[in-house]
Amino acid sequence: MKYKFLLFDADNTILDFDKAEDNALAAALQKHGLPFDNHVLATYRKNNIYMWEQLELGLADKRTVCDKRFLLTFEELGWNVSDEEFHSITAEYEEGLHHGFDVIEHADEVLTALAANGHKLYLVSNGILSVQTARLAGSGMGKHFPVRFISEEVGVPKPAKEFFDFAFAHIDGFDPSSALVVGDSLTSDIKGGKNAGVATCWFNPKHLPNTKGIVPDYEIDDLRKLFEIV
C-alpha cells in the first residue's frame, strides 16, 4: 500500500456539485420570474469560480463569496433586482444546494473498496458546512467519511497550509509520506496538498487543460483509476 491516508475533496470529486448548482440556481431564479439558460448558468459559474478563488487567496470570506457571486452575475446580465429579492434568491439557492444528492460516477464503489482494502478516508472541503453536511447525509456518502475537515470548522480554507496542518494533527498515526490528496481543483486541492508536502491527484474527468502552472503528482479521469495509484 503506497498511500494509506486518502483525503478527498467533496464537490465534483465525490458529490456532483455541477448538477446541484444547476438545479438550485434554476429553481431560485425561475421562482422570481428571472430567466435561466446556458448563458445565465455560464455567467454565474464564472463569477462563482472567481469568488471562491478569492476566498482561497484569503481576499474574501465565505459570506462575501455567497453574496458577491450573485451581485457580479446580476450586474453582468443587466438585471435590476431589489435588495429583498436579492436576499430571497441567495437564500433559496443555498437551500436548494442542500438537496443536491447526486454522486460522481463510481464514487461509492471506489470508496467502499478502498476502505475494505485498509485505506483511511477523510473529507477536506471548503464548502458551506450546513450544505455539505446535508448533501453527505442525503446522498449516503457520509458513511465513508466519519472524520471530515470543512474550512468553516477548521478556520482557514484550502489551499492554506494551516488547513492541512490542522487535518493532519487530527488524524491518528498520520504519515505525510503515505498521504494523497484527491480533488478536482488545481488551485484548492492540488496546490493545498503541495503546500502541505503531500502527494496529490487531480481528478479531471472533463480533460480540462491545466492553465494554472500547478502540477499534480497524478491525474485521473475516472475514480476507479485510483486503484492503480494507491
C-alpha positions as CSV (number, residue, x, y, z in Angstrom):
1,M,0.0,0.0,0.0
2,K,1.6,3.2,-1.2
3,Y,-0.9,5.7,0.2
4,K,-2.8,4.8,3.4
5,F,-4.3,8.2,4.2
6,L,-6.6,9.4,1.4
7,L,-8.0,13.0,1.7
8,F,-10.9,13.6,-0.7
9,D,-12.4,16.9,-1.8
10,A,-16.2,16.8,-1.8
11,D,-17.6,18.9,-4.7
12,N,-17.1,17.4,-8.2
13,T,-14.9,14.8,-6.7
14,I,-17.4,12.8,-4.6
15,L,-20.6,14.8,-4.9
16,D,-21.8,16.2,-8.3
17,F,-21.8,19.9,-7.5
18,D,-22.5,21.0,-11.1
19,K,-25.8,19.2,-11.1
20,A,-26.7,20.5,-7.6
21,E,-25.8,24.0,-8.8
22,D,-27.8,23.8,-12.0
23,N,-31.0,22.7,-10.2
24,A,-30.7,25.1,-7.3
25,L,-29.9,28.1,-9.5
26,A,-32.7,27.3,-11.9
27,A,-35.3,27.0,-9.2
28,A,-34.3,30.1,-7.3
29,L,-34.2,32.3,-10.4
30,Q,-37.4,31.0,-12.0
31,K,-39.3,31.4,-8.8
32,H,-38.7,35.1,-9.1
33,G,-39.5,35.3,-12.8
34,L,-35.9,35.5,-13.9
35,P,-34.7,33.5,-16.9
36,F,-32.4,30.5,-16.7
37,D,-30.4,29.3,-19.7
38,N,-26.9,28.3,-20.6
39,H,-25.7,31.9,-20.8
40,V,-27.1,32.7,-17.3
41,L,-25.5,29.5,-15.9
42,A,-22.1,30.2,-17.6
43,T,-22.1,33.7,-16.3
44,Y,-22.9,32.6,-12.8
45,R,-20.3,29.8,-12.8
46,K,-17.6,32.2,-14.0
47,N,-18.3,34.6,-11.1
48,N,-18.8,31.8,-8.6
49,I,-15.4,30.3,-9.5
50,Y,-13.8,33.7,-9.4
51,M,-15.2,34.4,-5.9
52,W,-14.1,31.0,-4.5
53,E,-10.6,31.7,-5.8
54,Q,-10.7,35.0,-3.9
55,L,-11.5,33.0,-0.8
56,E,-8.6,30.6,-1.5
57,L,-6.3,33.6,-1.7
58,G,-7.6,35.0,1.6
59,L,-9.2,38.0,-0.1
60,A,-12.8,37.2,0.8
61,D,-14.7,35.4,3.5
62,K,-17.4,32.8,2.8
63,R,-20.4,35.2,3.3
64,T,-18.8,37.6,0.8
65,V,-18.4,34.8,-1.7
66,C,-22.0,33.8,-1.4
67,D,-23.3,37.3,-1.9
68,K,-20.9,38.8,-4.4
69,R,-21.1,35.9,-6.9
70,F,-24.7,36.9,-7.4
71,L,-24.0,40.6,-7.4
72,L,-21.5,40.2,-10.1
73,T,-23.8,37.9,-12.1
74,F,-26.8,40.2,-11.9
75,E,-24.7,43.2,-12.9
76,E,-23.1,41.4,-15.8
77,L,-26.6,40.3,-17.0
78,G,-28.0,43.8,-16.6
79,W,-30.7,42.6,-14.1
80,N,-32.1,45.1,-11.7
81,V,-33.0,43.2,-8.6
82,S,-34.3,44.7,-5.3
83,D,-32.5,44.1,-2.1
84,E,-35.4,42.0,-0.8
85,E,-35.4,39.9,-3.9
86,F,-31.7,39.5,-3.9
87,H,-31.6,38.1,-0.4
88,S,-34.5,35.8,-1.2
89,I,-32.7,34.4,-4.3
90,T,-29.4,33.8,-2.5
91,A,-31.2,32.1,0.4
92,E,-33.3,29.9,-1.8
93,Y,-30.3,29.0,-3.9
94,E,-28.3,27.9,-0.8
95,E,-31.3,26.0,0.5
96,G,-31.6,24.2,-2.9
97,L,-28.0,23.1,-2.7
98,H,-28.8,21.2,0.5
99,H,-30.8,18.8,-1.7
100,G,-28.0,18.1,-4.2
101,F,-27.6,14.4,-3.6
102,D,-26.2,13.3,-6.9
103,V,-22.9,11.4,-6.7
104,I,-19.9,11.3,-9.0
105,E,-19.8,8.1,-11.1
106,H,-18.2,5.2,-9.3
107,A,-17.5,7.2,-6.1
108,D,-19.5,4.9,-3.8
109,E,-18.0,1.7,-5.1
110,V,-14.5,3.1,-5.1
111,L,-14.6,4.4,-1.6
112,T,-16.2,1.2,-0.3
113,A,-13.4,-0.8,-1.9
114,L,-10.6,1.5,-0.7
115,A,-11.9,1.3,2.9
116,A,-12.1,-2.5,2.6
117,N,-8.5,-2.6,1.5
118,G,-7.4,-0.8,4.6
119,H,-7.1,2.8,3.4
120,K,-8.2,5.6,5.7
121,L,-10.6,8.1,4.1
122,Y,-11.1,11.7,5.0
123,L,-13.0,14.6,3.6
124,V,-11.4,18.0,3.0
125,S,-13.8,20.7,1.8
126,N,-14.2,24.5,1.5
127,G,-17.9,24.1,1.1
128,I,-20.6,25.6,3.3
129,L,-20.8,23.4,6.4
130,S,-24.6,23.1,6.5
131,V,-24.8,22.3,2.8
132,Q,-22.0,19.7,2.8
133,T,-23.5,18.0,5.9
134,A,-26.9,17.8,4.3
135,R,-25.6,16.5,1.0
136,L,-23.4,13.9,2.6
137,A,-26.3,12.6,4.6
138,G,-28.8,12.7,1.8
139,S,-26.5,11.1,-0.8
140,G,-25.5,8.3,1.6
141,M,-21.8,9.3,1.1
142,G,-21.3,10.5,4.6
143,K,-20.8,6.9,5.7
144,H,-17.4,6.9,4.1
145,F,-16.2,10.0,6.0
146,P,-16.7,9.8,9.7
147,V,-13.9,12.3,10.0
148,R,-14.3,15.5,8.0
149,F,-12.4,18.7,7.7
150,I,-14.5,21.6,6.5
151,S,-13.0,25.0,6.3
152,E,-15.7,26.7,8.4
153,E,-14.7,24.5,11.3
154,V,-11.0,24.5,10.6
155,G,-10.9,28.3,10.5
156,V,-8.9,28.6,7.2
157,P,-9.7,27.4,3.7
158,K,-7.7,25.2,1.3
159,P,-5.1,25.7,-0.1
160,A,-3.7,27.2,3.1
161,K,-1.0,25.0,4.7
162,E,-2.7,25.7,8.0
163,F,-5.8,23.9,6.8
164,F,-3.9,20.7,6.1
165,D,-1.7,21.1,9.2
166,F,-4.9,21.1,11.3
167,A,-6.2,18.0,9.5
168,F,-3.0,16.1,9.8
169,A,-2.8,16.8,13.5
170,H,-6.3,15.3,14.0
171,I,-5.6,12.1,12.1
172,D,-4.3,9.2,14.3
173,G,-1.0,7.9,13.2
174,F,-0.7,10.3,10.3
175,D,2.3,9.8,8.0
176,P,2.7,12.5,5.3
177,S,4.7,10.2,3.1
178,S,1.7,7.8,3.0
179,A,-0.9,10.5,2.2
180,L,-2.6,11.5,-1.0
181,V,-5.0,14.5,-1.6
182,V,-7.6,13.8,-4.3
183,G,-9.6,16.6,-5.8
184,D,-10.8,18.4,-8.9
185,S,-9.4,21.9,-8.1
186,L,-5.9,22.7,-9.0
187,T,-5.9,25.9,-7.0
188,S,-7.5,24.5,-3.9
189,D,-6.8,20.7,-3.7
190,I,-3.6,20.3,-5.6
191,K,-2.0,23.5,-4.5
192,G,-3.1,22.8,-1.0
193,G,-1.6,19.3,-1.0
194,K,1.6,20.6,-2.4
195,N,1.7,23.4,0.2
196,A,1.4,20.7,2.9
197,G,4.1,18.5,1.4
198,V,1.9,15.5,0.4
199,A,1.2,13.8,-2.9
200,T,-1.7,15.0,-5.0
201,C,-4.0,13.5,-7.6
202,W,-6.0,15.8,-9.9
203,F,-9.5,14.3,-10.7
204,N,-10.1,15.7,-14.2
205,P,-12.9,13.8,-15.9
206,K,-13.6,16.6,-18.4
207,H,-10.0,16.6,-19.5
208,L,-9.6,20.3,-18.8
209,P,-6.3,21.9,-19.8
210,N,-4.0,22.8,-16.9
211,T,-3.5,26.5,-17.2
212,K,-2.6,27.2,-13.6
213,G,1.0,26.0,-13.6
214,I,0.2,23.7,-10.7
215,V,1.5,20.2,-11.4
216,P,-0.1,17.3,-9.6
217,D,1.7,14.1,-8.9
218,Y,-1.1,12.1,-10.7
219,E,-4.0,12.9,-12.9
220,I,-7.1,10.7,-13.4
221,D,-10.3,11.0,-15.4
222,D,-12.1,8.1,-13.6
223,L,-12.1,7.5,-9.8
224,R,-11.5,3.8,-10.5
225,K,-8.0,4.6,-11.7
226,L,-7.1,5.4,-8.1
227,F,-6.6,1.7,-7.6
228,E,-3.6,1.9,-9.9
229,I,-2.0,4.6,-7.7
230,V,-2.7,3.8,-4.1
